[in-house]
Amino acid sequence: MAKSELAEFDAVFSEIVEELTKTGLKLSEIEDAYTWFKEAIVYNVPHGKKNRGVSVVSSYRRLAPNAKEEDLHIARILGWCVEMLQAFFLVADDIMDGSSQRRGQPCWYKKEKIGLIAINDSFFLEASIYSLLRRYVKGKPYYMDINELFQQTTLQTVIGQCLDLTTGPPDGKVDFSKFTMERYSAIVKWKTAFYSFYLPVALSMYMAGISDEESHEEAKKILLQMGHFFQVQDDYLDCYGDPEVIGKIGTDIQDNKCGWLVVTALELATDEQREQLKACYGRSGDDDVNKVKAIFKDLDLEKVYKEYEESSYHDLIKLINKASCRVPREVFIDFADKIYKRKK
């Protein structure tokens, strides 16, 4: 089912590109812009794991097992809207972080002749979401709910990005007084969990006619906790993952990120280790990075993480089993199984 659904999901992408560029490519005065935008879409949108996008469809199948093919097609379009939203975030995020690689290829802004034009391309990717919604969803009873959901999710993620960048500004002075688990949890919730976990399921819920606040709040509680679990994994993989597998070279240490590893290290470190972290964290030199990683090793953070992963996963399953909302538990289990012990 998973491979089949991914194949069907991928098959829709060419339709997405055609829909977003067909008008512009036919108007000579803006044809050059849309030729550019088409390349930006093809380069930035379809090369991720697509878990978020496909999860819209798989969740909708759980909620509406007798769904018509035309509705499944809309679910796939909405899934691609989620992928467009993520591409918008990532293109901008790479510029802000000064990253060099994304998904195994150079960041869009790092390509020849792109540079800061990528900022405008990120705006196009965001605007494209609403073009697709008008084309495929307008007239459906859930149209306004879904429009508002995308708008709210974008705001939530922008808030999270602000917390992230102001807590540990790239190339800025490290202020470890802000590097707390409370602040880390807030960054994760707002920057990642809403758009990566709640958004795909909420879209499928609205499509299936589940719009009551109680059901959405209970689903959100589970999915935000899952998002926290996911981000801790991401932080771990940034340092310990294989770049060939995860598709990028981890730079959280150099970028001064308020990540789970450094926050946990600060909680466990001796005074001497804490002083060394302050001296080396957020610096790009190999010697500084290696000293930080050596402290992580001395504190045995790999073991601490693995223990955290096991306990968090079991806590998550307990929370899912207690759920009483209108969403089948299998929707949440599907998500949890995708991320448990992931390597990328």
C-alpha positions in Angstrom: 0.0 0.0 0.0 2.7 2.5 1.0 4.7 1.9 -2.3 1.5 2.0 -4.4 0.3 5.2 -2.7 3.7 6.9 -3.1 3.7 6.0 -6.8 0.2 7.4 -7.3 1.2 10.5 -5.3 4.3 11.0 -7.5 2.2 10.7 -10.6 0.2 13.8 -9.7 3.3 16.0 -9.6 3.5 16.7 -13.3 -0.1 17.8 -13.2 0.7 20.2 -10.4 3.6 21.7 -12.4 1.4 22.0 -15.5 -1.4 23.7 -13.5 0.9 26.2 -11.8 2.8 27.2 -15.0 0.4 26.8 -18.0 -1.1 30.3 -18.0 2.2 32.1 -17.4 4.1 30.1 -20.1 1.4 31.2 -22.6 1.7 34.9 -21.9 4.8 36.3 -23.7 5.3 39.2 -21.3 5.7 36.9 -18.2 6.8 33.7 -19.9 10.4 34.2 -18.7 9.3 34.4 -15.1 7.3 31.2 -15.4 10.1 29.4 -17.1 12.2 30.3 -14.0 9.4 29.3 -11.6 9.0 26.0 -13.2 12.6 25.2 -12.7 12.3 26.3 -9.0 9.3 24.0 -8.5 11.0 21.0 -10.1 14.2 21.5 -8.2 12.8 22.2 -4.7 9.5 20.4 -4.3 9.6 16.7 -5.3 12.9 15.4 -3.8 12.1 14.9 -0.2 10.7 11.8 1.6 7.2 13.1 1.0 5.9 11.6 4.2 3.9 14.7 5.0 2.2 14.8 1.6 1.4 11.1 1.4 0.1 11.2 4.9 -2.7 13.4 3.8 -3.9 10.7 1.5 -3.2 7.7 3.8 -5.0 9.5 6.7 -8.0 10.4 4.4 -8.2 6.7 3.4 -8.5 5.8 7.0 -11.2 8.4 7.6 -13.1 7.7 4.4 -12.5 4.1 3.4 -15.1 4.3 0.6 -13.8 7.6 -0.8 -14.3 8.2 -4.5 -11.3 8.5 -6.7 -12.0 12.1 -7.4 -11.7 12.8 -3.7 -8.5 10.8 -3.4 -7.2 13.0 -6.2 -8.0 16.1 -4.2 -6.3 14.6 -1.2 -3.1 14.1 -3.3 -3.3 17.7 -4.5 -3.6 18.8 -0.8 -0.6 16.5 0.0 1.4 18.4 -2.7 0.3 21.7 -1.2 1.9 20.5 2.1 5.1 19.7 0.1 4.9 23.1 -1.5 4.6 24.7 1.9 7.7 22.8 3.1 9.6 23.8 0.0 8.8 27.4 0.7 10.1 27.1 4.3 13.2 25.2 3.3 14.3 27.5 0.5 14.1 30.5 2.9 15.5 28.6 5.8 18.6 27.5 3.9 19.3 31.2 3.1 18.9 32.3 6.7 21.1 29.5 8.0 23.7 29.8 5.3 23.3 26.1 4.5 25.1 24.5 1.5 23.3 21.3 0.8 19.7 20.1 0.9 18.4 16.6 0.0 21.7 15.6 -1.4 22.0 18.5 -3.8 23.1 22.2 -3.5 20.6 24.5 -1.8 18.6 26.4 -4.4 20.2 29.8 -3.6 23.7 28.2 -3.9 23.1 27.3 -7.6 24.8 29.5 -10.2 22.8 32.6 -11.1 20.2 32.0 -8.4 21.5 33.6 -5.2 19.0 35.8 -3.4 16.5 35.5 -6.2 15.6 32.4 -4.3 13.8 34.6 -1.7 11.3 35.6 -4.4 11.1 31.9 -5.5 10.1 31.0 -2.0 7.3 33.5 -2.2 6.1 31.9 -5.4 6.1 28.5 -3.8 3.9 29.8 -1.0 1.5 31.6 -3.4 1.2 28.4 -5.5 -0.6 26.7 -2.6 -3.5 29.0 -2.8 -3.6 28.8 -6.6 -4.0 25.0 -6.3 -6.7 25.4 -3.6 -8.7 27.7 -5.8 -8.3 25.3 -8.8 -9.2 22.0 -7.0 -11.0 22.8 -3.8 -13.0 25.9 -4.3 -16.7 25.0 -4.0 -16.1 22.2 -1.6 -17.7 22.5 1.9 -14.2 22.4 3.5 -12.6 25.1 1.3 -12.5 27.9 3.9 -11.4 25.6 6.7 -8.5 24.4 4.6 -7.5 27.9 3.4 -7.5 29.1 7.0 -5.6 26.1 8.1 -2.7 26.7 5.7 -2.6 30.4 6.6 -2.6 29.6 10.3 0.1 26.9 9.9 2.3 29.3 7.9 2.0 31.9 10.8 2.8 29.2 13.4 5.9 28.1 11.5 7.1 31.7 11.0 6.7 32.2 14.8 8.8 29.1 15.4 11.5 30.2 12.9 11.7 33.5 14.8 12.1 31.8 18.1 14.8 29.5 16.5 16.8 32.3 14.9 16.6 34.7 17.9 17.5 32.0 20.4 20.6 30.9 18.6 21.3 33.5 15.8 23.6 32.2 13.1 27.1 33.7 13.4 25.9 35.4 16.6 27.1 35.2 20.2 26.0 32.1 22.0 23.6 33.0 24.9 23.3 29.7 26.8 20.8 31.2 29.2 18.2 30.8 26.4 19.2 27.2 25.7 16.6 25.6 27.9 14.4 22.6 27.3 11.4 24.8 27.7 12.6 27.1 24.9 13.6 24.1 22.8 10.1 22.6 23.1 8.5 25.9 22.1 10.7 26.1 19.0 9.9 22.5 18.0 6.2 23.0 18.5 5.8 26.1 16.5 8.5 25.6 13.8 8.1 21.9 13.0 5.2 20.1 14.7 2.3 22.1 13.5 3.1 21.9 9.8 4.7 18.4 9.8 2.3 16.5 11.9 -1.0 18.3 12.6 -1.4 19.9 9.2 -1.6 16.7 7.1 -4.0 15.0 9.5 -6.1 18.1 9.9 -6.5 18.4 6.1 -7.8 14.8 5.9 -10.1 15.5 8.8 -11.7 18.5 7.2 -12.1 16.5 3.9 -13.8 13.8 5.8 -16.2 16.2 7.5 -14.6 16.3 10.9 -14.4 19.9 11.8 -15.5 20.0 15.5 -13.0 21.7 17.8 -12.9 18.8 20.3 -11.7 16.3 17.7 -9.1 18.7 16.3 -7.7 19.6 19.7 -7.3 16.0 20.8 -5.7 15.1 17.5 -3.4 18.1 17.8 -2.3 17.1 21.3 -1.1 13.7 20.0 0.4 15.0 16.8 2.4 17.9 18.5 3.9 15.4 20.9 4.8 13.2 17.9 6.4 16.3 16.3 8.6 16.9 19.3 9.7 13.2 19.1 10.5 13.7 15.4 12.5 16.9 15.9 14.7 15.3 18.6 15.4 12.5 16.1 16.3 15.2 13.5 18.7 16.9 15.9 20.4 13.6 16.7 20.7 12.7 13.0 22.2 16.2 12.3 25.2 15.2 14.4 25.2 11.4 14.2 23.4 10.6 10.9 25.2 9.6 7.7 25.1 12.5 5.2 24.7 10.1 2.4 21.5 8.8 4.0 20.0 12.0 5.4 20.8 14.0 2.3 22.6 16.9 4.0 25.7 17.7 6.0 24.7 18.5 9.6 25.6 22.0 10.7 23.6 22.6 13.9 26.7 23.1 15.9 28.2 25.6 13.5 24.8 27.3 13.1 24.4 27.9 16.9 21.2 25.9 16.9 19.2 25.4 20.1 19.0 21.7 19.6 18.2 18.7 21.8 21.8 17.6 22.0 23.3 20.8 23.2 20.4 21.5 25.6 20.7 18.0 27.1 24.5 18.4 27.2 24.1 21.6 29.2 21.9 19.8 31.7 24.4 17.0 32.2 27.7 18.9 31.8 30.3 19.7 34.5 31.2 23.3 35.0 34.4 22.7 32.9 32.5 21.1 30.1 29.9 23.9 30.1 32.6 26.5 29.8 34.2 24.7 26.9 30.8 24.5 25.2 30.4 28.2 25.6 33.8 28.7 24.0 33.3 26.4 21.0 29.6 26.1 20.2 28.3 28.2 17.3 31.8 28.4 15.7 32.5 27.0 12.2 36.1 25.9 12.7 36.7 22.1 12.6 38.6 22.2 15.9 35.7 23.9 17.7 33.1 21.5 16.2 35.2 18.5 17.2 35.6 19.7 20.7 31.8 20.0 21.0 31.3 16.5 19.6 33.9 15.2 22.1 31.9 16.6 25.0 28.8 15.0 23.5 30.7 11.7 23.4 32.0 12.1 27.0 28.4 12.6 28.1 27.4 9.5 26.1 24.6 11.4 24.4 24.1 8.6 21.9 23.0 6.3 24.8 20.9 9.1 26.4 19.2 9.6 23.0 18.4 6.0 22.5 16.9 5.8 26.0 14.8 8.9 25.2 13.7 7.4 21.9 12.4 4.3 23.5 10.6 6.0 26.4 9.1 8.7 24.2 7.8 6.2 21.6 6.1 4.1 24.3 4.6 7.3 25.9 3.3 8.3 22.5 1.6 4.9 22.0 0.0 5.2 25.4 -1.4 8.6 24.5 -2.7 7.3 21.2 -4.4 4.3 22.9 -6.2 6.7 25.3 -7.5 8.9 22.4 -11.3 9.1 22.1 -11.7 11.5 19.2 -13.3 10.6 15.9 -10.0 9.9 14.2 -9.1 6.2 14.1 -6.0 5.3 16.2 -4.5 3.8 13.0 -4.0 7.3 11.6 -1.7 8.1 14.5 0.0 4.7 14.5 0.7 5.1 10.8 2.6 8.3 11.5 4.4 6.9 14.6 5.6 3.8 12.7 7.1 6.0 9.9 9.3 7.9 12.3 10.2 5.3 14.9 14.0 4.4 14.6 14.2 6.3 11.3 17.7 6.9 9.8 16.9 9.9 7.7 
